[in-house]
Amino acid sequence: MNDETERIKHLEMQLAHLQRQYDVLNDVVTEQSMLLDRVNKRISKWEQEVDRIKNVTDSESHPLDEKPPHY
């Protein structure tokens, strides 16, 4: 009977440890998810800015791209 009690105590300790690890990992995953959302939003803004800059520069002719008058 004493062995069973010790075994149950050991299993309960392991379960408590696993629950704590689960909570810590859940916190990490939640934090990483929020960080990833922020990074994705920032990348999206950068992509929009790059597209905007491309559209502006495409509409303007660059002096180096023009042929000299003697051609």
Predicted model as a PDB file, atoms N, CA, C, CB and O in Angstrom, pLDDT in the B-factor column:
MODEL        1                                                                  
ATOM      1  N   MET A   1       0.820  -1.182   0.000  1.00 69.00           N  
ATOM      2  CA  MET A   1       0.000   0.000   0.000  1.00 69.00           C  
ATOM      3  C   MET A   1       0.872   1.258   0.000  1.00 69.00           C  
ATOM      4  CB  MET A   1      -0.937  -0.009   1.202  1.00 69.00           C  
ATOM      5  O   MET A   1       0.529   2.246  -0.650  1.00 69.00           O  
ATOM      6  N   ASN A   2       1.960   1.232   0.700  1.00 89.00           N  
ATOM      7  CA  ASN A   2       2.869   2.357   0.757  1.00 89.00           C  
ATOM      8  C   ASN A   2       3.479   2.633  -0.618  1.00 89.00           C  
ATOM      9  CB  ASN A   2       3.967   2.099   1.786  1.00 89.00           C  
ATOM     10  O   ASN A   2       3.673   3.786  -1.004  1.00 89.00           O  
ATOM     11  N   ASP A   3       3.777   1.559  -1.350  1.00 92.00           N  
ATOM     12  CA  ASP A   3       4.318   1.716  -2.700  1.00 92.00           C  
ATOM     13  C   ASP A   3       3.309   2.398  -3.614  1.00 92.00           C  
ATOM     14  CB  ASP A   3       4.719   0.354  -3.280  1.00 92.00           C  
ATOM     15  O   ASP A   3       3.674   3.236  -4.439  1.00 92.00           O  
ATOM     16  N   GLU A   4       2.049   2.038  -3.466  1.00 94.00           N  
ATOM     17  CA  GLU A   4       1.009   2.664  -4.285  1.00 94.00           C  
ATOM     18  C   GLU A   4       0.883   4.144  -3.957  1.00 94.00           C  
ATOM     19  CB  GLU A   4      -0.338   1.960  -4.076  1.00 94.00           C  
ATOM     20  O   GLU A   4       0.730   4.962  -4.865  1.00 94.00           O  
ATOM     21  N   THR A   5       0.942   4.497  -2.705  1.00 94.00           N  
ATOM     22  CA  THR A   5       0.852   5.888  -2.287  1.00 94.00           C  
ATOM     23  C   THR A   5       2.027   6.686  -2.846  1.00 94.00           C  
ATOM     24  CB  THR A   5       0.812   5.990  -0.752  1.00 94.00           C  
ATOM     25  O   THR A   5       1.848   7.792  -3.355  1.00 94.00           O  
ATOM     26  N   GLU A   6       3.213   6.126  -2.751  1.00 95.00           N  
ATOM     27  CA  GLU A   6       4.395   6.796  -3.286  1.00 95.00           C  
ATOM     28  C   GLU A   6       4.290   6.944  -4.800  1.00 95.00           C  
ATOM     29  CB  GLU A   6       5.669   6.021  -2.914  1.00 95.00           C  
ATOM     30  O   GLU A   6       4.666   7.970  -5.366  1.00 95.00           O  
ATOM     31  N   ARG A   7       3.778   5.912  -5.438  1.00 96.00           N  
ATOM     32  CA  ARG A   7       3.620   5.950  -6.897  1.00 96.00           C  
ATOM     33  C   ARG A   7       2.624   7.035  -7.301  1.00 96.00           C  
ATOM     34  CB  ARG A   7       3.154   4.575  -7.431  1.00 96.00           C  
ATOM     35  O   ARG A   7       2.865   7.776  -8.253  1.00 96.00           O  
ATOM     36  N   ILE A   8       1.524   7.130  -6.591  1.00 96.00           N  
ATOM     37  CA  ILE A   8       0.512   8.151  -6.880  1.00 96.00           C  
ATOM     38  C   ILE A   8       1.090   9.545  -6.645  1.00 96.00           C  
ATOM     39  CB  ILE A   8      -0.750   7.937  -6.006  1.00 96.00           C  
ATOM     40  O   ILE A   8       0.863  10.450  -7.448  1.00 96.00           O  
ATOM     41  N   LYS A   9       1.833   9.727  -5.557  1.00 97.00           N  
ATOM     42  CA  LYS A   9       2.460  11.020  -5.277  1.00 97.00           C  
ATOM     43  C   LYS A   9       3.429  11.401  -6.397  1.00 97.00           C  
ATOM     44  CB  LYS A   9       3.199  10.980  -3.923  1.00 97.00           C  
ATOM     45  O   LYS A   9       3.476  12.549  -6.839  1.00 97.00           O  
ATOM     46  N   HIS A  10       4.197  10.409  -6.842  1.00 97.00           N  
ATOM     47  CA  HIS A  10       5.152  10.648  -7.921  1.00 97.00           C  
ATOM     48  C   HIS A  10       4.417  11.048  -9.204  1.00 97.00           C  
ATOM     49  CB  HIS A  10       6.019   9.392  -8.166  1.00 97.00           C  
ATOM     50  O   HIS A  10       4.824  11.994  -9.878  1.00 97.00           O  
ATOM     51  N   LEU A  11       3.358  10.350  -9.538  1.00 97.00           N  
ATOM     52  CA  LEU A  11       2.579  10.673 -10.730  1.00 97.00           C  
ATOM     53  C   LEU A  11       1.934  12.058 -10.624  1.00 97.00           C  
ATOM     54  CB  LEU A  11       1.503   9.611 -10.958  1.00 97.00           C  
ATOM     55  O   LEU A  11       1.877  12.794 -11.609  1.00 97.00           O  
ATOM     56  N   GLU A  12       1.454  12.407  -9.439  1.00 97.00           N  
ATOM     57  CA  GLU A  12       0.853  13.726  -9.235  1.00 97.00           C  
ATOM     58  C   GLU A  12       1.902  14.824  -9.396  1.00 97.00           C  
ATOM     59  CB  GLU A  12       0.199  13.812  -7.840  1.00 97.00           C  
ATOM     60  O   GLU A  12       1.614  15.886  -9.949  1.00 97.00           O  
ATOM     61  N   MET A  13       3.117  14.567  -8.912  1.00 97.00           N  
ATOM     62  CA  MET A  13       4.191  15.540  -9.071  1.00 97.00           C  
ATOM     63  C   MET A  13       4.549  15.708 -10.548  1.00 97.00           C  
ATOM     64  CB  MET A  13       5.431  15.110  -8.265  1.00 97.00           C  
ATOM     65  O   MET A  13       4.759  16.824 -11.024  1.00 97.00           O  
ATOM     66  N   GLN A  14       4.614  14.602 -11.254  1.00 98.00           N  
ATOM     67  CA  GLN A  14       4.905  14.671 -12.684  1.00 98.00           C  
ATOM     68  C   GLN A  14       3.808  15.423 -13.430  1.00 98.00           C  
ATOM     69  CB  GLN A  14       5.068  13.263 -13.265  1.00 98.00           C  
ATOM     70  O   GLN A  14       4.094  16.232 -14.313  1.00 98.00           O  
ATOM     71  N   LEU A  15       2.567  15.159 -13.079  1.00 98.00           N  
ATOM     72  CA  LEU A  15       1.441  15.844 -13.712  1.00 98.00           C  
ATOM     73  C   LEU A  15       1.501  17.350 -13.436  1.00 98.00           C  
ATOM     74  CB  LEU A  15       0.104  15.260 -13.209  1.00 98.00           C  
ATOM     75  O   LEU A  15       1.282  18.154 -14.342  1.00 98.00           O  
ATOM     76  N   ALA A  16       1.790  17.728 -12.207  1.00 98.00           N  
ATOM     77  CA  ALA A  16       1.898  19.147 -11.859  1.00 98.00           C  
ATOM     78  C   ALA A  16       3.030  19.805 -12.649  1.00 98.00           C  
ATOM     79  CB  ALA A  16       2.132  19.319 -10.339  1.00 98.00           C  
ATOM     80  O   ALA A  16       2.885  20.931 -13.124  1.00 98.00           O  
ATOM     81  N   HIS A  17       4.158  19.103 -12.789  1.00 98.00           N  
ATOM     82  CA  HIS A  17       5.286  19.627 -13.556  1.00 98.00           C  
ATOM     83  C   HIS A  17       4.891  19.785 -15.023  1.00 98.00           C  
ATOM     84  CB  HIS A  17       6.517  18.698 -13.423  1.00 98.00           C  
ATOM     85  O   HIS A  17       5.207  20.805 -15.636  1.00 98.00           O  
ATOM     86  N   LEU A  18       4.215  18.808 -15.588  1.00 98.00           N  
ATOM     87  CA  LEU A  18       3.789  18.884 -16.982  1.00 98.00           C  
ATOM     88  C   LEU A  18       2.772  20.003 -17.203  1.00 98.00           C  
ATOM     89  CB  LEU A  18       3.197  17.550 -17.421  1.00 98.00           C  
ATOM     90  O   LEU A  18       2.793  20.673 -18.235  1.00 98.00           O  
ATOM     91  N   GLN A  19       1.891  20.199 -16.237  1.00 98.00           N  
ATOM     92  CA  GLN A  19       0.928  21.294 -16.355  1.00 98.00           C  
ATOM     93  C   GLN A  19       1.641  22.637 -16.348  1.00 98.00           C  
ATOM     94  CB  GLN A  19      -0.100  21.236 -15.218  1.00 98.00           C  
ATOM     95  O   GLN A  19       1.275  23.535 -17.106  1.00 98.00           O  
ATOM     96  N   ARG A  20       2.639  22.783 -15.516  1.00 98.00           N  
ATOM     97  CA  ARG A  20       3.418  24.021 -15.470  1.00 98.00           C  
ATOM     98  C   ARG A  20       4.151  24.242 -16.792  1.00 98.00           C  
ATOM     99  CB  ARG A  20       4.424  23.984 -14.301  1.00 98.00           C  
ATOM    100  O   ARG A  20       4.162  25.356 -17.316  1.00 98.00           O  
ATOM    101  N   GLN A  21       4.760  23.193 -17.330  1.00 98.00           N  
ATOM    102  CA  GLN A  21       5.446  23.308 -18.619  1.00 98.00           C  
ATOM    103  C   GLN A  21       4.462  23.687 -19.722  1.00 98.00           C  
ATOM    104  CB  GLN A  21       6.155  21.988 -18.973  1.00 98.00           C  
ATOM    105  O   GLN A  21       4.774  24.502 -20.590  1.00 98.00           O  
ATOM    106  N   TYR A  22       3.285  23.096 -19.679  1.00 98.00           N  
ATOM    107  CA  TYR A  22       2.253  23.411 -20.657  1.00 98.00           C  
ATOM    108  C   TYR A  22       1.896  24.896 -20.585  1.00 98.00           C  
ATOM    109  CB  TYR A  22       1.000  22.541 -20.423  1.00 98.00           C  
ATOM    110  O   TYR A  22       1.792  25.552 -21.621  1.00 98.00           O  
ATOM    111  N   ASP A  23       1.708  25.430 -19.391  1.00 98.00           N  
ATOM    112  CA  ASP A  23       1.363  26.842 -19.223  1.00 98.00           C  
ATOM    113  C   ASP A  23       2.468  27.744 -19.741  1.00 98.00           C  
ATOM    114  CB  ASP A  23       1.084  27.153 -17.756  1.00 98.00           C  
ATOM    115  O   ASP A  23       2.190  28.743 -20.404  1.00 98.00           O  
ATOM    116  N   VAL A  24       3.708  27.410 -19.451  1.00 98.00           N  
ATOM    117  CA  VAL A  24       4.844  28.207 -19.925  1.00 98.00           C  
ATOM    118  C   VAL A  24       4.913  28.172 -21.451  1.00 98.00           C  
ATOM    119  CB  VAL A  24       6.171  27.688 -19.314  1.00 98.00           C  
ATOM    120  O   VAL A  24       5.079  29.210 -22.091  1.00 98.00           O  
ATOM    121  N   LEU A  25       4.787  26.986 -22.028  1.00 98.00           N  
ATOM    122  CA  LEU A  25       4.836  26.870 -23.482  1.00 98.00           C  
ATOM    123  C   LEU A  25       3.664  27.594 -24.137  1.00 98.00           C  
ATOM    124  CB  LEU A  25       4.838  25.400 -23.894  1.00 98.00           C  
ATOM    125  O   LEU A  25       3.822  28.201 -25.196  1.00 98.00           O  
ATOM    126  N   ASN A  26       2.504  27.533 -23.519  1.00 98.00           N  
ATOM    127  CA  ASN A  26       1.348  28.243 -24.049  1.00 98.00           C  
ATOM    128  C   ASN A  26       1.601  29.751 -24.053  1.00 98.00           C  
ATOM    129  CB  ASN A  26       0.091  27.913 -23.228  1.00 98.00           C  
ATOM    130  O   ASN A  26       1.246  30.437 -25.011  1.00 98.00           O  
ATOM    131  N   ASP A  27       2.207  30.261 -22.997  1.00 98.00           N  
ATOM    132  CA  ASP A  27       2.541  31.684 -22.940  1.00 98.00           C  
ATOM    133  C   ASP A  27       3.521  32.060 -24.051  1.00 98.00           C  
ATOM    134  CB  ASP A  27       3.134  32.040 -21.568  1.00 98.00           C  
ATOM    135  O   ASP A  27       3.380  33.107 -24.684  1.00 98.00           O  
ATOM    136  N   VAL A  28       4.506  31.207 -24.280  1.00 98.00           N  
ATOM    137  CA  VAL A  28       5.501  31.471 -25.325  1.00 98.00           C  
ATOM    138  C   VAL A  28       4.839  31.470 -26.698  1.00 98.00           C  
ATOM    139  CB  VAL A  28       6.637  30.423 -25.278  1.00 98.00           C  
ATOM    140  O   VAL A  28       5.102  32.350 -27.517  1.00 98.00           O  
ATOM    141  N   VAL A  29       3.992  30.498 -26.948  1.00 98.00           N  
ATOM    142  CA  VAL A  29       3.317  30.406 -28.245  1.00 98.00           C  
ATOM    143  C   VAL A  29       2.415  31.621 -28.464  1.00 98.00           C  
ATOM    144  CB  VAL A  29       2.491  29.101 -28.338  1.00 98.00           C  
ATOM    145  O   VAL A  29       2.362  32.164 -29.567  1.00 98.00           O  
ATOM    146  N   THR A  30       1.718  32.043 -27.434  1.00 98.00           N  
ATOM    147  CA  THR A  30       0.852  33.211 -27.538  1.00 98.00           C  
ATOM    148  C   THR A  30       1.672  34.464 -27.837  1.00 98.00           C  
ATOM    149  CB  THR A  30       0.044  33.398 -26.246  1.00 98.00           C  
ATOM    150  O   THR A  30       1.301  35.267 -28.693  1.00 98.00           O  
ATOM    151  N   GLU A  31       2.777  34.625 -27.135  1.00 98.00           N  
ATOM    152  CA  GLU A  31       3.653  35.777 -27.360  1.00 98.00           C  
ATOM    153  C   GLU A  31       4.223  35.767 -28.774  1.00 98.00           C  
ATOM    154  CB  GLU A  31       4.793  35.789 -26.335  1.00 98.00           C  
ATOM    155  O   GLU A  31       4.266  36.806 -29.433  1.00 98.00           O  
ATOM    156  N   GLN A  32       4.657  34.610 -29.238  1.00 98.00           N  
ATOM    157  CA  GLN A  32       5.213  34.492 -30.581  1.00 98.00           C  
ATOM    158  C   GLN A  32       4.144  34.778 -31.643  1.00 98.00           C  
ATOM    159  CB  GLN A  32       5.809  33.089 -30.789  1.00 98.00           C  
ATOM    160  O   GLN A  32       4.436  35.380 -32.677  1.00 98.00           O  
ATOM    161  N   SER A  33       2.941  34.356 -31.390  1.00 98.00           N  
ATOM    162  CA  SER A  33       1.849  34.617 -32.324  1.00 98.00           C  
ATOM    163  C   SER A  33       1.581  36.113 -32.440  1.00 98.00           C  
ATOM    164  CB  SER A  33       0.578  33.885 -31.881  1.00 98.00           C  
ATOM    165  O   SER A  33       1.387  36.626 -33.542  1.00 98.00           O  
ATOM    166  N   MET A  34       1.571  36.805 -31.319  1.00 98.00           N  
ATOM    167  CA  MET A  34       1.356  38.254 -31.353  1.00 98.00           C  
ATOM    168  C   MET A  34       2.506  38.960 -32.058  1.00 98.00           C  
ATOM    169  CB  MET A  34       1.194  38.807 -29.932  1.00 98.00           C  
ATOM    170  O   MET A  34       2.286  39.904 -32.817  1.00 98.00           O  
ATOM    171  N   LEU A  35       3.725  38.507 -31.811  1.00 98.00           N  
ATOM    172  CA  LEU A  35       4.895  39.085 -32.474  1.00 98.00           C  
ATOM    173  C   LEU A  35       4.819  38.857 -33.983  1.00 98.00           C  
ATOM    174  CB  LEU A  35       6.197  38.478 -31.905  1.00 98.00           C  
ATOM    175  O   LEU A  35       5.106  39.762 -34.767  1.00 98.00           O  
ATOM    176  N   LEU A  36       4.438  37.666 -34.380  1.00 98.00           N  
ATOM    177  CA  LEU A  36       4.314  37.349 -35.801  1.00 98.00           C  
ATOM    178  C   LEU A  36       3.252  38.218 -36.462  1.00 98.00           C  
ATOM    179  CB  LEU A  36       3.978  35.868 -35.992  1.00 98.00           C  
ATOM    180  O   LEU A  36       3.439  38.663 -37.595  1.00 98.00           O  
ATOM    181  N   ASP A  37       2.156  38.462 -35.785  1.00 98.00           N  
ATOM    182  CA  ASP A  37       1.122  39.351 -36.323  1.00 98.00           C  
ATOM    183  C   ASP A  37       1.670  40.761 -36.537  1.00 98.00           C  
ATOM    184  CB  ASP A  37      -0.092  39.395 -35.379  1.00 98.00           C  
ATOM    185  O   ASP A  37       1.413  41.383 -37.567  1.00 98.00           O  
ATOM    186  N   ARG A  38       2.423  41.257 -35.564  1.00 98.00           N  
ATOM    187  CA  ARG A  38       3.006  42.594 -35.702  1.00 98.00           C  
ATOM    188  C   ARG A  38       4.003  42.651 -36.860  1.00 98.00           C  
ATOM    189  CB  ARG A  38       3.694  43.009 -34.397  1.00 98.00           C  
ATOM    190  O   ARG A  38       4.032  43.621 -37.617  1.00 98.00           O  
ATOM    191  N   VAL A  39       4.811  41.613 -36.987  1.00 98.00           N  
ATOM    192  CA  VAL A  39       5.798  41.573 -38.069  1.00 98.00           C  
ATOM    193  C   VAL A  39       5.090  41.519 -39.428  1.00 98.00           C  
ATOM    194  CB  VAL A  39       6.744  40.352 -37.902  1.00 98.00           C  
ATOM    195  O   VAL A  39       5.496  42.200 -40.369  1.00 98.00           O  
ATOM    196  N   ASN A  40       4.050  40.721 -39.522  1.00 98.00           N  
ATOM    197  CA  ASN A  40       3.307  40.631 -40.787  1.00 98.00           C  
ATOM    198  C   ASN A  40       2.664  41.962 -41.157  1.00 98.00           C  
ATOM    199  CB  ASN A  40       2.232  39.545 -40.695  1.00 98.00           C  
ATOM    200  O   ASN A  40       2.652  42.338 -42.329  1.00 98.00           O  
ATOM    201  N   LYS A  41       2.134  42.673 -40.179  1.00 98.00           N  
ATOM    202  CA  LYS A  41       1.546  43.988 -40.455  1.00 98.00           C  
ATOM    203  C   LYS A  41       2.620  44.960 -40.931  1.00 98.00           C  
ATOM    204  CB  LYS A  41       0.840  44.545 -39.200  1.00 98.00           C  
ATOM    205  O   LYS A  41       2.399  45.736 -41.860  1.00 98.00           O  
ATOM    206  N   ARG A  42       3.772  44.910 -40.292  1.00 98.00           N  
ATOM    207  CA  ARG A  42       4.868  45.803 -40.676  1.00 98.00           C  
ATOM    208  C   ARG A  42       5.348  45.483 -42.097  1.00 98.00           C  
ATOM    209  CB  ARG A  42       6.043  45.683 -39.671  1.00 98.00           C  
ATOM    210  O   ARG A  42       5.602  46.393 -42.887  1.00 98.00           O  
ATOM    211  N   ILE A  43       5.469  44.219 -42.412  1.00 98.00           N  
ATOM    212  CA  ILE A  43       5.897  43.821 -43.761  1.00 98.00           C  
ATOM    213  C   ILE A  43       4.869  44.274 -44.790  1.00 98.00           C  
ATOM    214  CB  ILE A  43       6.101  42.284 -43.844  1.00 98.00           C  
ATOM    215  O   ILE A  43       5.229  44.745 -45.869  1.00 98.00           O  
ATOM    216  N   SER A  44       3.614  44.134 -44.461  1.00 97.00           N  
ATOM    217  CA  SER A  44       2.559  44.569 -45.378  1.00 97.00           C  
ATOM    218  C   SER A  44       2.658  46.069 -45.649  1.00 97.00           C  
ATOM    219  CB  SER A  44       1.174  44.226 -44.804  1.00 97.00           C  
ATOM    220  O   SER A  44       2.510  46.506 -46.791  1.00 97.00           O  
ATOM    221  N   LYS A  45       2.907  46.855 -44.606  1.00 97.00           N  
ATOM    222  CA  LYS A  45       3.068  48.299 -44.793  1.00 97.00           C  
ATOM    223  C   LYS A  45       4.277  48.590 -45.682  1.00 97.00           C  
ATOM    224  CB  LYS A  45       3.221  49.010 -43.429  1.00 97.00           C  
ATOM    225  O   LYS A  45       4.211  49.455 -46.556  1.00 97.00           O  
ATOM    226  N   TRP A  46       5.372  47.877 -45.462  1.00 96.00           N  
ATOM    227  CA  TRP A  46       6.571  48.083 -46.275  1.00 96.00           C  
ATOM    228  C   TRP A  46       6.304  47.730 -47.741  1.00 96.00           C  
ATOM    229  CB  TRP A  46       7.740  47.239 -45.730  1.00 96.00           C  
ATOM    230  O   TRP A  46       6.746  48.433 -48.649  1.00 96.00           O  
ATOM    231  N   GLU A  47       5.578  46.638 -47.956  1.00 96.00           N  
ATOM    232  CA  GLU A  47       5.255  46.243 -49.334  1.00 96.00           C  
ATOM    233  C   GLU A  47       4.411  47.321 -50.016  1.00 96.00           C  
ATOM    234  CB  GLU A  47       4.504  44.887 -49.351  1.00 96.00           C  
ATOM    235  O   GLU A  47       4.627  47.639 -51.185  1.00 96.00           O  
ATOM    236  N   GLN A  48       3.452  47.879 -49.281  1.00 95.00           N  
ATOM    237  CA  GLN A  48       2.632  48.946 -49.847  1.00 95.00           C  
ATOM    238  C   GLN A  48       3.484  50.168 -50.165  1.00 95.00           C  
ATOM    239  CB  GLN A  48       1.500  49.325 -48.883  1.00 95.00           C  
ATOM    240  O   GLN A  48       3.288  50.808 -51.198  1.00 95.00           O  
ATOM    241  N   GLU A  49       4.409  50.490 -49.304  1.00 94.00           N  
ATOM    242  CA  GLU A  49       5.286  51.639 -49.530  1.00 94.00           C  
ATOM    243  C   GLU A  49       6.188  51.398 -50.735  1.00 94.00           C  
ATOM    244  CB  GLU A  49       6.134  51.925 -48.280  1.00 94.00           C  
ATOM    245  O   GLU A  49       6.405  52.309 -51.534  1.00 94.00           O  
ATOM    246  N   VAL A  50       6.713  50.193 -50.876  1.00 92.00           N  
ATOM    247  CA  VAL A  50       7.559  49.866 -52.026  1.00 92.00           C  
ATOM    248  C   VAL A  50       6.740  49.968 -53.312  1.00 92.00           C  
ATOM    249  CB  VAL A  50       8.169  48.441 -51.878  1.00 92.00           C  
ATOM    250  O   VAL A  50       7.222  50.504 -54.309  1.00 92.00           O  
ATOM    251  N   ASP A  51       5.519  49.463 -53.300  1.00 90.00           N  
ATOM    252  CA  ASP A  51       4.650  49.561 -54.475  1.00 90.00           C  
ATOM    253  C   ASP A  51       4.363  51.026 -54.816  1.00 90.00           C  
ATOM    254  CB  ASP A  51       3.327  48.801 -54.233  1.00 90.00           C  
ATOM    255  O   ASP A  51       4.373  51.414 -55.984  1.00 90.00           O  
ATOM    256  N   ARG A  52       4.113  51.820 -53.796  1.00 89.00           N  
ATOM    257  CA  ARG A  52       3.844  53.240 -54.012  1.00 89.00           C  
ATOM    258  C   ARG A  52       5.061  53.919 -54.644  1.00 89.00           C  
ATOM    259  CB  ARG A  52       3.471  53.933 -52.681  1.00 89.00           C  
ATOM    260  O   ARG A  52       4.928  54.701 -55.584  1.00 89.00           O  
ATOM    261  N   ILE A  53       6.249  53.609 -54.114  1.00 87.00           N  
ATOM    262  CA  ILE A  53       7.475  54.205 -54.648  1.00 87.00           C  
ATOM    263  C   ILE A  53       7.712  53.741 -56.081  1.00 87.00           C  
ATOM    264  CB  ILE A  53       8.685  53.845 -53.762  1.00 87.00           C  
ATOM    265  O   ILE A  53       8.126  54.538 -56.924  1.00 87.00           O  
ATOM    266  N   LYS A  54       7.460  52.482 -56.367  1.00 85.00           N  
ATOM    267  CA  LYS A  54       7.618  51.966 -57.733  1.00 85.00           C  
ATOM    268  C   LYS A  54       6.695  52.701 -58.690  1.00 85.00           C  
ATOM    269  CB  LYS A  54       7.334  50.453 -57.781  1.00 85.00           C  
ATOM    270  O   LYS A  54       7.104  53.073 -59.790  1.00 85.00           O  
ATOM    271  N   ASN A  55       5.465  52.908 -58.280  1.00 84.00           N  
ATOM    272  CA  ASN A  55       4.504  53.594 -59.148  1.00 84.00           C  
ATOM    273  C   ASN A  55       4.927  55.031 -59.413  1.00 84.00           C  
ATOM    274  CB  ASN A  55       3.110  53.569 -58.524  1.00 84.00           C  
ATOM    275  O   ASN A  55       4.761  55.540 -60.522  1.00 84.00           O  
ATOM    276  N   VAL A  56       5.465  55.673 -58.406  1.00 79.00           N  
ATOM    277  CA  VAL A  56       5.910  57.053 -58.576  1.00 79.00           C  
ATOM    278  C   VAL A  56       7.118  57.097 -59.507  1.00 79.00           C  
ATOM    279  CB  VAL A  56       6.253  57.691 -57.211  1.00 79.00           C  
ATOM    280  O   VAL A  56       7.177  57.937 -60.404  1.00 79.00           O  
ATOM    281  N   THR A  57       8.068  56.211 -59.303  1.00 73.00           N  
ATOM    282  CA  THR A  57       9.287  56.241 -60.125  1.00 73.00           C  
ATOM    283  C   THR A  57       9.029  55.729 -61.530  1.00 73.00           C  
ATOM    284  CB  THR A  57      10.389  55.414 -59.473  1.00 73.00           C  
ATOM    285  O   THR A  57       9.711  56.144 -62.467  1.00 73.00           O  
ATOM    286  N   ASP A  58       8.059  54.837 -61.703  1.00 66.00           N  
ATOM    287  CA  ASP A  58       7.748  54.342 -63.042  1.00 66.00           C  
ATOM    288  C   ASP A  58       7.119  55.439 -63.896  1.00 66.00           C  
ATOM    289  CB  ASP A  58       6.808  53.133 -62.962  1.00 66.00           C  
ATOM    290  O   ASP A  58       7.326  55.483 -65.109  1.00 66.00           O  
ATOM    291  N   SER A  59       6.370  56.301 -63.277  1.00 63.00           N  
ATOM    292  CA  SER A  59       5.700  57.344 -64.038  1.00 63.00           C  
ATOM    293  C   SER A  59       6.664  58.460 -64.441  1.00 63.00           C  
ATOM    294  CB  SER A  59       4.549  57.919 -63.230  1.00 63.00           C  
ATOM    295  O   SER A  59       6.413  59.192 -65.398  1.00 63.00           O  
ATOM    296  N   GLU A  60       7.735  58.579 -63.725  1.00 63.00           N  
ATOM    297  CA  GLU A  60       8.734  59.601 -64.063  1.00 63.00           C  
ATOM    298  C   GLU A  60       9.836  58.955 -64.883  1.00 63.00           C  
ATOM    299  CB  GLU A  60       9.320  60.270 -62.780  1.00 63.00           C  
ATOM    300  O   GLU A  60      10.237  57.822 -64.617  1.00 63.00           O  
ATOM    301  N   SER A  61      10.320  59.674 -65.872  1.00 64.00           N  
ATOM    302  CA  SER A  61      11.448  59.129 -66.621  1.00 64.00           C  
ATOM    303  C   SER A  61      12.744  59.547 -65.943  1.00 64.00           C  
ATOM    304  CB  SER A  61      11.422  59.605 -68.100  1.00 64.00           C  
ATOM    305  O   SER A  61      12.897  60.682 -65.492  1.00 64.00           O  
ATOM    306  N   HIS A  62      13.628  58.643 -65.887  1.00 64.00           N  
ATOM    307  CA  HIS A  62      14.912  58.889 -65.238  1.00 64.00           C  
ATOM    308  C   HIS A  62      15.869  59.475 -66.281  1.00 64.00           C  
ATOM    309  CB  HIS A  62      15.494  57.570 -64.607  1.00 64.00           C  
ATOM    310  O   HIS A  62      15.938  58.964 -67.399  1.00 64.00           O  
ATOM    311  N   PRO A  63      16.602  60.528 -65.941  1.00 65.00           N  
ATOM    312  CA  PRO A  63      17.508  61.167 -66.921  1.00 65.00           C  
ATOM    313  C   PRO A  63      18.543  60.209 -67.506  1.00 65.00           C  
ATOM    314  CB  PRO A  63      18.227  62.332 -66.271  1.00 65.00           C  
ATOM    315  O   PRO A  63      18.932  60.360 -68.664  1.00 65.00           O  
ATOM    316  N   LEU A  64      18.980  59.262 -66.753  1.00 68.00           N  
ATOM    317  CA  LEU A  64      19.988  58.331 -67.275  1.00 68.00           C  
ATOM    318  C   LEU A  64      19.392  57.348 -68.275  1.00 68.00           C  
ATOM    319  CB  LEU A  64      20.640  57.565 -66.129  1.00 68.00           C  
ATOM    320  O   LEU A  64      20.124  56.742 -69.057  1.00 68.00           O  
ATOM    321  N   ASP A  65      18.091  57.185 -68.259  1.00 67.00           N  
ATOM    322  CA  ASP A  65      17.441  56.273 -69.194  1.00 67.00           C  
ATOM    323  C   ASP A  65      17.141  56.938 -70.539  1.00 67.00           C  
ATOM    324  CB  ASP A  65      16.156  55.741 -68.586  1.00 67.00           C  
ATOM    325  O   ASP A  65      16.824  56.249 -71.508  1.00 67.00           O  
ATOM    326  N   GLU A  66      17.237  58.248 -70.608  1.00 71.00           N  
ATOM    327  CA  GLU A  66      16.934  58.964 -71.848  1.00 71.00           C  
ATOM    328  C   GLU A  66      18.124  58.875 -72.801  1.00 71.00           C  
ATOM    329  CB  GLU A  66      16.580  60.447 -71.557  1.00 71.00           C  
ATOM    330  O   GLU A  66      19.284  58.869 -72.389  1.00 71.00           O  
ATOM    331  N   LYS A  67      17.795  58.806 -74.080  1.00 73.00           N  
ATOM    332  CA  LYS A  67      18.851  58.793 -75.088  1.00 73.00           C  
ATOM    333  C   LYS A  67      19.361  60.213 -75.310  1.00 73.00           C  
ATOM    334  CB  LYS A  67      18.338  58.180 -76.419  1.00 73.00           C  
ATOM    335  O   LYS A  67      18.587  61.169 -75.250  1.00 73.00           O  
ATOM    336  N   PRO A  68      20.629  60.351 -75.560  1.00 73.00           N  
ATOM    337  CA  PRO A  68      21.160  61.687 -75.838  1.00 73.00           C  
ATOM    338  C   PRO A  68      20.555  62.241 -77.142  1.00 73.00           C  
ATOM    339  CB  PRO A  68      22.715  61.645 -75.933  1.00 73.00           C  
ATOM    340  O   PRO A  68      20.086  61.458 -77.969  1.00 73.00           O  
ATOM    341  N   PRO A  69      20.554  63.532 -77.341  1.00 74.00           N  
ATOM    342  CA  PRO A  69      19.887  64.140 -78.501  1.00 74.00           C  
ATOM    343  C   PRO A  69      20.486  63.745 -79.860  1.00 74.00           C  
ATOM    344  CB  PRO A  69      19.934  65.632 -78.367  1.00 74.00           C  
ATOM    345  O   PRO A  69      19.789  63.810 -80.872  1.00 74.00           O  
ATOM    346  N   HIS A  70      21.722  63.351 -79.900  1.00 74.00           N  
ATOM    347  CA  HIS A  70      22.336  63.025 -81.198  1.00 74.00           C  
ATOM    348  C   HIS A  70      21.967  61.624 -81.696  1.00 74.00           C  
ATOM    349  CB  HIS A  70      23.851  63.141 -81.094  1.00 74.00           C  
ATOM    350  O   HIS A  70      22.421  61.237 -82.773  1.00 74.00           O  
ATOM    351  N   TYR A  71      21.170  60.854 -80.966  1.00 58.00           N  
ATOM    352  CA  TYR A  71      20.750  59.537 -81.448  1.00 58.00           C  
ATOM    353  C   TYR A  71      19.538  59.633 -82.302  1.00 58.00           C  
ATOM    354  CB  TYR A  71      20.485  58.605 -80.307  1.00 58.00           C  
ATOM    355  O   TYR A  71      19.047  58.617 -82.794  1.00 58.00           O  
TER     356      TYR A  71                                                      
ENDMDL                                                                          
END                                                                             
